Amino acid sequence: MKLAKFLLNTAHEYNGHKQTELSGLSVKKGLKLCKELEKLTDNMYSFTMELWTDGSYTIHQMDFWKKGEHVLGDTNRMILGVTN
């Protein structure tokens, strides 16, 4: 199973955000993963990477919830956290 497919289908969530964490996945592979996630959702969603200076990053599914739909007011859903 591809990582992208696993991330979208995992039931491990908190407040609707996916809780998968990995270590050592390069930024280049993370960008490729964003493209794979977009293809899996038939380009209905954009996926972005929030990159930190230590090389860690998170991937978010943009505009997953409509305004007011999420209990905390979120519109973007976290999909993956990666530590360096």
Backbone as CSV, one residue per row, in Angstrom:
resi,resn,N_x,N_y,N_z,CA_x,CA_y,CA_z,C_x,C_y,C_z
1,MET,0.853,-1.183,0.000,0.000,0.000,0.000,0.895,1.243,0.000
2,LYS,0.550,2.194,-0.807,1.293,3.440,-0.845,1.076,4.215,0.444
3,LEU,2.085,4.977,0.807,1.990,5.794,2.018,0.833,6.778,1.915
4,ALA,0.656,7.394,0.768,-0.419,8.378,0.604,-1.783,7.750,0.869
5,LYS,-1.996,6.571,0.340,-3.276,5.886,0.536,-3.475,5.529,2.009
6,PHE,-2.402,5.059,2.648,-2.469,4.743,4.073,-2.852,5.985,4.883
7,LEU,-2.212,7.112,4.592,-2.465,8.337,5.359,-3.908,8.797,5.251
8,LEU,-4.477,8.699,4.072,-5.867,9.126,3.897,-6.858,8.173,4.543
9,ASN,-6.477,6.905,4.680,-7.414,5.894,5.185,-7.218,5.516,6.643
10,THR,-6.165,5.996,7.282,-5.950,5.630,8.675,-7.052,6.205,9.567
11,ALA,-7.457,5.413,10.519,-8.512,5.841,11.444,-7.936,6.521,12.684
12,HIS,-6.622,6.580,12.789,-5.960,7.170,13.957,-6.042,8.700,13.859
13,GLU,-7.053,9.283,14.514,-7.313,10.720,14.436,-7.552,11.312,15.818
14,TYR,-7.361,12.615,15.893,-7.712,13.389,17.086,-8.346,14.676,16.594
15,ASN,-9.586,14.918,16.986,-10.348,16.077,16.513,-10.391,16.150,14.992
16,GLY,-10.377,14.994,14.336,-10.459,14.942,12.887,-9.131,15.045,12.169
17,HIS,-8.072,15.383,12.893,-6.738,15.475,12.304,-6.064,14.111,12.384
18,LYS,-5.392,13.721,11.301,-4.662,12.462,11.298,-3.488,12.575,12.253
19,GLN,-3.131,11.492,12.907,-2.104,11.518,13.949,-0.858,10.716,13.598
20,THR,-0.633,10.458,12.324,0.544,9.697,11.914,1.782,10.577,12.012
21,GLU,2.821,10.033,12.611,4.106,10.729,12.719,5.198,9.808,12.188
22,LEU,6.107,10.385,11.411,7.246,9.648,10.874,8.515,10.406,11.202
23,SER,9.629,9.736,11.050,10.924,10.365,11.272,11.807,10.120,10.057
24,GLY,12.519,11.174,9.632,13.529,11.016,8.596,13.040,10.999,7.159
25,LEU,11.789,11.326,6.890,11.292,11.395,5.517,11.739,12.736,4.927
26,SER,12.528,12.704,3.873,13.110,13.932,3.322,12.039,14.907,2.845
27,VAL,12.421,16.170,2.763,11.517,17.208,2.266,11.127,16.892,0.822
28,LYS,12.077,16.436,0.037,11.802,16.088,-1.361,10.733,15.001,-1.449
29,LYS,10.835,13.975,-0.596,9.830,12.909,-0.579,8.496,13.429,-0.051
30,GLY,8.549,14.377,0.888,7.323,14.979,1.399,6.568,15.742,0.323
31,LEU,7.307,16.459,-0.527,6.670,17.184,-1.631,6.053,16.212,-2.634
32,LYS,6.757,15.116,-2.889,6.219,14.087,-3.781,4.956,13.474,-3.173
33,LEU,4.966,13.289,-1.860,3.806,12.752,-1.160,2.601,13.688,-1.299
34,CYS,2.827,14.987,-1.213,1.734,15.958,-1.404,1.091,15.776,-2.776
35,LYS,1.909,15.595,-3.806,1.389,15.392,-5.163,0.597,14.090,-5.259
36,GLU,1.086,13.042,-4.603,0.368,11.762,-4.606,-0.975,11.889,-3.903
37,LEU,-0.994,12.625,-2.785,-2.249,12.833,-2.055,-3.253,13.588,-2.921
38,GLU,-2.787,14.590,-3.655,-3.686,15.336,-4.537,-4.277,14.429,-5.610
39,LYS,-3.455,13.556,-6.193,-3.944,12.621,-7.210,-4.985,11.669,-6.626
40,LEU,-4.734,11.185,-5.407,-5.676,10.252,-4.774,-7.024,10.887,-4.483
41,THR,-7.046,12.189,-4.293,-8.315,12.883,-4.037,-8.858,13.523,-5.311
42,ASP,-8.365,13.066,-6.463,-8.785,13.587,-7.777,-8.665,15.111,-7.845
43,ASN,-7.631,15.635,-7.225,-7.351,17.075,-7.195,-8.484,17.906,-6.598
44,MET,-9.314,17.270,-5.773,-10.365,18.009,-5.073,-9.782,18.839,-3.932
45,TYR,-8.611,18.426,-3.426,-7.964,19.114,-2.316,-6.521,19.436,-2.682
46,SER,-6.030,20.517,-2.115,-4.616,20.846,-2.182,-3.970,20.366,-0.895
47,PHE,-2.726,19.965,-0.980,-1.967,19.540,0.193,-0.729,20.420,0.278
48,THR,-0.478,20.949,1.459,0.652,21.843,1.649,1.596,21.287,2.707
49,MET,2.824,21.764,2.632,3.840,21.363,3.593,4.250,22.595,4.391
50,GLU,4.205,22.481,5.705,4.696,23.533,6.595,6.067,23.068,7.079
51,LEU,7.109,23.748,6.629,8.483,23.343,6.883,9.106,24.195,7.982
52,TRP,9.775,23.523,8.917,10.442,24.201,10.032,11.947,24.221,9.790
53,THR,12.643,25.128,10.435,14.078,25.308,10.205,14.911,24.086,10.582
54,ASP,14.398,23.201,11.426,15.159,21.999,11.783,14.938,20.852,10.804
55,GLY,14.179,21.088,9.735,13.914,20.056,8.739,12.644,19.271,8.989
56,SER,11.992,19.505,10.124,10.708,18.863,10.406,9.620,19.551,9.577
57,TYR,8.537,18.837,9.339,7.428,19.456,8.600,6.118,18.734,8.887
58,THR,5.032,19.405,8.530,3.709,18.807,8.590,3.068,18.956,7.216
59,ILE,2.209,18.022,6.887,1.442,18.092,5.653,-0.018,18.284,6.031
60,HIS,-0.652,19.249,5.363,-2.042,19.597,5.650,-2.904,19.456,4.396
61,GLN,-4.121,19.005,4.594,-5.134,18.945,3.545,-5.934,20.234,3.651
62,MET,-5.813,21.078,2.644,-6.390,22.415,2.701,-7.896,22.391,2.438
63,ASP,-8.604,23.262,3.151,-10.054,23.445,2.984,-10.827,22.137,3.096
64,PHE,-10.413,21.293,4.035,-11.112,20.026,4.255,-12.481,20.258,4.882
65,TRP,-12.536,21.185,5.850,-13.796,21.526,6.500,-14.256,22.904,6.047
66,LYS,-15.559,23.078,5.999,-16.126,24.400,5.732,-16.072,25.212,7.019
67,LYS,-16.082,26.524,6.898,-16.074,27.384,8.089,-17.252,27.027,8.978
68,GLY,-16.960,26.849,10.270,-17.983,26.511,11.246,-18.277,25.022,11.355
69,GLU,-17.722,24.214,10.493,-17.983,22.772,10.501,-17.156,22.038,11.562
70,HIS,-15.934,22.499,11.807,-15.042,21.862,12.793,-15.227,22.539,14.143
71,VAL,-15.269,21.759,15.187,-15.540,22.263,16.532,-14.543,23.339,16.984
72,LEU,-13.305,23.270,16.504,-12.291,24.258,16.893,-12.113,25.362,15.856
73,GLY,-12.933,25.336,14.818,-12.850,26.360,13.786,-11.827,26.083,12.698
74,ASP,-11.203,24.904,12.735,-10.213,24.572,11.713,-10.881,24.382,10.357
75,THR,-10.155,24.706,9.300,-10.610,24.392,7.953,-9.646,23.421,7.278
76,ASN,-8.391,23.432,7.697,-7.367,22.544,7.137,-7.108,21.385,8.090
77,ARG,-6.912,20.201,7.515,-6.717,18.998,8.328,-5.263,18.540,8.248
78,MET,-4.649,18.331,9.401,-3.294,17.807,9.419,-3.336,16.331,9.001
79,ILE,-2.415,15.969,8.094,-2.359,14.605,7.582,-1.158,13.858,8.137
80,LEU,-0.004,14.557,8.292,1.220,13.882,8.673,2.169,14.851,9.353
81,GLY,2.858,14.369,10.384,3.945,15.118,11.010,5.239,14.343,10.808
82,VAL,6.304,15.047,10.391,7.591,14.408,10.148,8.666,15.125,10.946
83,THR,9.409,14.360,11.734,10.535,14.921,12.481,11.818,14.568,11.766
84,ASN,12.797,15.387,11.962,14.099,15.188,11.312,14.927,14.167,12.059
